[in-house]
Amino acid sequence: MLVSFSMQVFEFWDFKSTLSLDYTRLSNFTKNILKGYKNPPYHNAYHATDVLQSVHILLLSPAKSPKYLFYDIEDKFALLISAMIHDFKHPGLNNDYLNKTSHKLSLRYNNISVLENYHISQAFKIMQNSENNIFHLLANVSRIKKSIIEIVLATDMVFHNKQVKDVQDIVMKPSMFNMPNMLGILMHAGDISNVCRKFNISKEWGKRISAEFSMISALENPNNPPKGLSEEESQRRFCNFVMPFYKSLACLYKTAVNWSNTLEENLSLWEGYAKITK
């Protein structure tokens, strides 16, 4: 699914004409990215495909002001590649666990956005093979690579509160709009957008992330795994947590209005389920 959908998206944006993108190399690269994705319950190739679709939709979204549509073709390319690779080779663990256990990846990246740095480096490593080098023939490789790095790093949840404030600042004062920063915000919006899907789909994603968190808890406490929050309560809390972000983003992009409305509907349903299970 990731390969076929990725090729459709990149063909839609006509990067072959605009960037001289070699589609044979893109296909090779995408196939290798798919092979590298592991199979934890949530952070897998299905999630990557879902996020790619989400940022594709955001790029197509009408903006509340023309100012918020000033993406050039390299911005779009960088954002879509970032969506494809943003969880590449994800081990099903989180940064907190890796840092607590002094994991080799944590030591390699000095406890700073460990997984995000790992995803980037491993994806760039794939490109070292000339057959997978999607930057072949591209004019501004340094700029595009820099954008990809910044965008993927922006998926670290430690930046969420800052991203909420950044969007709110733009809403209050449009002159605060900054394209490189906004690309990371759009990536973050796509990355956590499963809570904005219709409830039956969102619920399935919720089960997957809960299963992954349970696996981590069992590793942290193998003899006495703590009883975590119920799926209903966990989803209710997360919907509440991200609501200000999507509400603010809805002031900038019309697609986010639909997402925000669906998020409110899902929150209401989760609140009802959470009361029943108490």
C-alpha positions in Angstrom: 0.0 0.0 0.0 2.8 2.5 0.9 4.5 2.0 -2.5 1.5 2.3 -4.7 0.0 5.2 -2.8 3.3 7.1 -2.6 3.8 6.8 -6.4 0.2 8.1 -7.0 0.8 11.1 -4.7 4.2 12.0 -6.3 2.7 11.6 -9.8 -0.2 13.9 -8.8 2.2 16.7 -7.8 4.1 16.1 -11.1 7.6 16.3 -9.5 9.0 14.7 -12.6 8.4 17.9 -14.6 8.9 20.4 -11.8 12.0 18.9 -10.0 13.3 16.5 -12.6 12.5 13.7 -10.2 13.6 10.2 -11.4 10.5 8.1 -10.8 12.5 4.8 -11.2 14.7 5.9 -8.3 11.7 7.1 -6.4 10.1 3.6 -6.8 13.3 1.9 -5.7 13.6 4.2 -2.7 9.9 3.7 -1.7 10.2 -0.1 -2.0 13.2 -0.1 0.3 11.4 2.2 2.8 8.5 -0.3 2.9 11.0 -3.1 3.5 12.5 -1.2 6.4 9.3 -0.6 8.3 8.9 -3.0 11.1 5.6 -4.4 12.4 4.8 -2.9 15.8 1.0 -2.5 16.3 1.0 1.3 15.5 4.2 2.7 14.1 4.3 0.7 10.9 4.0 1.2 7.2 0.2 1.6 7.5 0.7 4.5 9.8 3.2 6.0 7.3 0.7 5.7 4.5 -2.0 7.2 6.7 0.2 10.2 7.5 1.3 10.6 3.9 -2.4 10.8 2.9 -3.1 13.4 5.7 -0.3 15.8 4.7 -1.3 15.3 1.0 -4.8 16.5 1.9 -3.4 19.4 3.9 -1.4 20.5 1.0 -4.5 20.5 -1.1 -6.5 22.3 1.5 -7.9 25.8 0.8 -6.3 28.3 3.2 -8.2 31.0 5.1 -5.6 33.5 3.7 -3.5 33.2 0.5 -0.5 33.9 2.7 -0.8 30.3 4.1 -0.4 28.7 0.7 3.0 29.9 -0.1 4.5 26.4 -0.4 7.0 26.1 -3.3 7.4 22.8 -5.1 10.5 21.9 -3.0 8.5 22.4 0.2 5.8 20.1 -1.0 8.3 17.4 -2.0 10.2 17.7 1.3 6.9 17.4 3.3 5.7 14.3 1.4 9.1 12.5 1.6 9.1 13.3 5.4 5.7 11.8 5.8 6.8 8.6 4.1 10.0 8.2 6.2 9.0 9.8 9.5 8.8 6.5 11.4 11.2 4.4 9.3 12.5 1.3 11.2 10.5 2.3 14.3 11.1 -0.4 16.9 7.8 0.0 18.7 9.4 1.8 21.6 9.4 5.4 22.6 12.1 8.0 23.4 11.4 7.9 27.1 12.0 4.2 27.3 15.1 4.4 25.2 16.6 7.2 27.3 15.7 5.4 30.6 17.4 2.2 29.6 20.4 3.9 28.0 19.6 2.2 24.7 22.4 2.4 22.1 20.2 4.8 20.0 19.8 7.0 23.0 23.6 7.1 23.5 24.1 7.7 19.7 21.8 10.7 19.7 22.5 12.1 23.2 18.9 11.6 24.4 17.6 14.2 22.0 14.8 13.3 19.6 16.3 9.8 19.5 13.9 8.0 17.3 13.3 11.0 15.0 17.1 11.3 14.3 17.3 7.6 13.8 14.4 7.6 11.2 16.1 10.4 9.3 19.6 8.9 9.3 18.4 5.4 8.2 16.3 6.8 5.4 19.2 8.9 4.1 21.4 5.8 4.3 19.0 4.1 1.8 19.7 7.0 -0.6 23.4 6.3 -0.6 22.8 3.6 -3.1 22.6 5.4 -6.4 19.6 3.3 -7.5 17.6 4.7 -4.6 18.9 8.3 -4.8 15.8 10.4 -5.1 17.9 13.5 -5.0 19.5 12.6 -8.4 19.1 15.6 -10.7 17.4 17.8 -8.1 18.8 21.3 -8.0 18.6 22.3 -4.4 19.5 19.1 -2.6 21.0 20.8 0.5 17.9 22.9 1.1 15.5 19.9 0.6 17.5 17.7 2.9 17.6 20.4 5.6 13.8 20.7 5.3 13.3 17.0 5.6 15.4 16.9 8.7 13.5 19.8 10.3 10.2 18.4 9.4 10.8 14.9 10.8 12.3 16.2 14.0 9.1 18.2 14.4 7.2 14.9 14.9 8.8 14.6 18.4 5.9 15.1 20.8 8.1 17.1 23.1 7.5 20.0 20.7 3.7 19.8 20.8 3.0 22.6 23.2 5.3 24.9 21.3 3.6 24.0 18.1 0.2 24.8 19.6 1.5 28.2 20.7 3.1 28.8 17.3 -0.2 28.2 15.5 -2.1 30.4 18.0 0.5 33.2 17.5 -0.1 33.0 13.8 -3.9 33.2 14.2 -3.5 36.3 16.4 -0.7 37.9 14.3 -0.4 36.6 10.7 3.0 38.2 10.3 4.3 35.5 12.6 3.8 33.0 9.8 7.1 31.2 9.0 7.1 28.6 6.2 9.8 26.2 7.5 8.1 26.2 10.9 4.7 25.7 9.3 5.9 22.6 7.4 6.8 21.0 10.7 3.4 22.0 12.1 1.6 20.4 9.1 3.7 17.3 9.5 2.7 17.1 13.2 -0.9 17.6 12.3 -0.8 14.7 9.9 1.1 12.5 12.3 -1.5 12.6 15.1 -4.5 13.0 12.8 -5.8 9.5 13.5 -8.0 11.0 16.2 -9.6 13.1 13.5 -10.7 10.2 11.5 -14.3 8.9 11.6 -14.9 7.1 14.9 -14.7 3.5 13.7 -11.3 4.2 12.0 -10.0 6.3 14.9 -11.0 3.6 17.4 -8.9 1.0 15.5 -5.9 3.3 15.6 -6.5 3.8 19.3 -6.4 0.1 19.9 -3.1 -0.1 18.0 -1.4 2.6 20.0 -2.7 1.3 23.3 -1.3 -2.2 22.4 2.1 -0.6 21.7 2.1 1.3 25.0 1.2 -1.9 26.8 4.2 -3.6 25.3 6.5 -0.9 26.5 4.9 -1.0 30.0 5.5 -4.7 30.1 9.2 -4.2 29.2 9.6 -1.6 31.9 8.0 -3.7 34.6 8.2 -7.4 33.4 7.3 -8.8 36.8 4.4 -6.5 37.6 3.2 -4.5 34.6 1.2 -1.5 35.8 -2.5 -1.4 35.0 -2.7 1.5 32.5 -5.6 3.7 31.6 -8.5 2.1 29.8 -8.5 2.5 26.0 -11.6 4.8 26.4 -10.0 7.0 29.0 -6.7 7.2 27.2 -8.4 8.3 24.0 -10.6 10.8 25.8 -7.5 12.4 27.3 -5.6 12.5 24.1 -8.5 14.0 22.2 -8.7 16.7 24.9 -4.9 17.2 24.7 -4.8 17.8 21.0 -8.1 19.8 20.7 -6.5 23.3 21.1 -4.0 22.4 18.3 -6.6 21.4 15.7 -9.0 24.2 16.8 -6.2 26.7 16.1 -5.1 25.1 12.9 -8.7 25.3 11.7 -8.4 29.1 11.7 -5.7 28.7 9.0 -6.8 25.7 6.8 -10.2 24.6 5.8 -9.4 20.9 6.0 -8.5 21.3 9.6 -12.0 22.6 10.2 -13.4 19.2 9.2 -10.8 17.5 11.3 -11.5 19.6 14.3 -15.3 18.9 14.0 -14.7 15.2 13.7 -12.3 15.3 16.7 -15.1 16.9 18.8 -17.5 14.2 17.7 -15.0 11.5 18.7 -14.3 13.2 22.0 -18.0 13.1 22.8 -18.2 9.4 22.0 -15.1 8.6 24.0 -16.4 10.5 27.0 -19.6 8.5 26.9 -17.6 5.2 26.7 -15.3 6.3 29.5 -18.2 6.9 31.8 -19.7 3.5 31.1 -16.4 1.7 31.8 -15.7 3.5 35.1 
